[in-house]
Amino acid sequence: MAVQLFLGGARAGKRDAVAARWPSARWHKLVPGETLADWAGQDATDTPTVLYGVLVWLEDALAGSDDDDALRRQWQEALDALDARFNAAPLIIIGHEVGSGIVPMERLERRLRDMNGWFNQDVAACAERVWQVRHGLVMAL
């Protein structure tokens, strides 16, 4: 799969870095209630596609389910489906670094950070390249 993962904190410059590399990319914001599997089933494209809005999307998914393992299996299966869809043009996923390792006291906030971390790990595992963006500086990992 031609996945590119861009990771960084809020306002780190991820979108600008992606737009500079793929100016003709099609952008798709994950919306609450949408599943990766539903989105993966759309028509194949030869245009680079940027997937963003992951953190809000994850937060909504967590509110609708207490089964973290099932949620993770769902997106892992969807990532496999995306493998077949994005073989000619890259799929660029903008992920989030949340909390800089700080563990919040509230259970739901800890759960969101855990799920976000697992999502990033699962995407990184299938990515062709992972990028870290901090203060507008982009570094290939």
C-alpha positions in Angstrom: 0.0 0.0 0.0 1.3 3.4 -0.8 0.4 4.9 2.6 2.2 8.0 3.9 1.6 8.8 7.6 2.1 12.4 8.9 2.3 12.7 12.7 2.5 15.7 14.9 0.7 17.8 17.5 -2.0 20.4 16.9 -0.9 23.2 14.6 2.5 21.6 13.9 2.3 22.1 10.2 1.1 18.7 9.0 -1.5 20.0 6.5 1.0 22.5 5.0 3.6 19.7 4.7 1.1 17.4 2.9 -0.3 20.2 0.7 3.3 21.1 -0.4 4.1 17.5 -1.4 0.8 16.6 -3.0 -0.8 19.9 -4.3 -3.4 18.1 -6.4 -4.5 15.7 -3.7 -8.1 15.1 -2.9 -8.9 15.7 0.8 -11.4 13.6 2.8 -12.3 14.4 6.4 -13.4 11.5 8.5 -16.7 12.4 10.1 -18.3 11.0 13.2 -20.2 7.9 12.5 -18.3 7.1 9.3 -16.3 3.9 9.4 -13.0 3.4 7.6 -14.6 0.3 6.0 -17.4 2.4 4.5 -14.9 4.9 3.2 -12.6 2.2 1.9 -15.4 0.9 -0.3 -15.6 4.0 -2.4 -14.4 4.0 -6.0 -10.7 3.5 -6.5 -8.7 6.6 -7.4 -5.5 7.5 -9.2 -5.4 10.8 -7.4 -3.4 11.1 -4.1 -5.9 11.2 -1.3 -5.5 12.8 2.2 -7.4 11.4 5.1 -7.7 13.7 8.1 -9.9 14.3 11.1 -8.8 11.1 12.8 -8.8 12.3 16.4 -12.4 13.6 16.4 -13.5 10.5 14.5 -11.8 8.2 17.1 -13.4 10.1 19.9 -16.8 9.6 18.4 -16.2 5.9 17.9 -15.1 5.5 21.5 -18.3 7.1 22.7 -20.3 4.5 20.8 -18.5 1.4 22.0 -16.8 0.1 25.1 -15.0 -2.7 23.1 -11.6 -1.2 22.2 -10.4 -4.5 20.7 -13.4 -4.7 18.4 -12.9 -1.1 17.2 -9.2 -1.8 16.6 -10.1 -4.9 14.6 -12.5 -2.9 12.5 -9.9 -0.3 11.4 -7.2 -3.0 10.9 -9.6 -4.8 8.5 -10.3 -1.5 6.8 -6.6 -0.7 6.4 -6.3 -4.1 4.7 -9.1 -3.1 2.3 -7.4 0.2 1.6 -4.3 -1.7 0.5 -6.2 -2.9 -2.6 -7.7 0.5 -3.3 -4.6 2.7 -3.1 -2.0 0.9 -5.1 -1.4 3.5 -7.8 -1.7 6.8 -5.9 -0.7 7.4 -2.3 -3.1 7.5 0.6 -1.9 10.2 3.0 -3.1 9.9 6.6 -2.7 12.8 8.9 -2.4 11.5 12.5 -2.0 13.2 15.8 0.5 13.1 18.6 -1.6 13.7 21.7 -0.4 14.7 25.1 3.4 14.3 24.7 3.3 11.3 26.9 1.3 13.0 29.7 -1.3 10.6 31.1 -4.6 12.3 32.0 -6.5 11.4 35.1 -9.8 11.1 33.4 -10.5 7.6 32.1 -12.1 8.7 28.8 -9.1 10.9 28.0 -6.7 8.1 28.7 -8.7 5.8 26.5 -8.7 8.3 23.6 -4.9 8.6 23.9 -4.5 4.8 23.9 -6.7 4.3 20.9 -5.0 7.1 19.0 -1.6 5.6 19.8 -2.8 2.2 18.6 -4.3 3.7 15.4 -1.0 5.5 14.6 0.9 2.2 15.2 -1.4 0.2 13.0 -1.2 2.8 10.2 2.6 3.1 10.6 2.9 -0.7 10.3 1.4 -0.7 6.8 2.9 2.7 5.7 5.5 3.1 3.0 6.8 6.1 4.9 6.1 7.9 8.2 6.8 11.6 8.7 7.0 13.5 12.0 6.1 17.2 11.9 7.1 19.6 14.7 7.1 23.4 14.5 6.7 23.2 10.7 9.8 21.0 10.3 9.3 17.7 8.6 11.4 14.6 9.3 11.1 11.2 7.6 11.2 8.5 10.2 
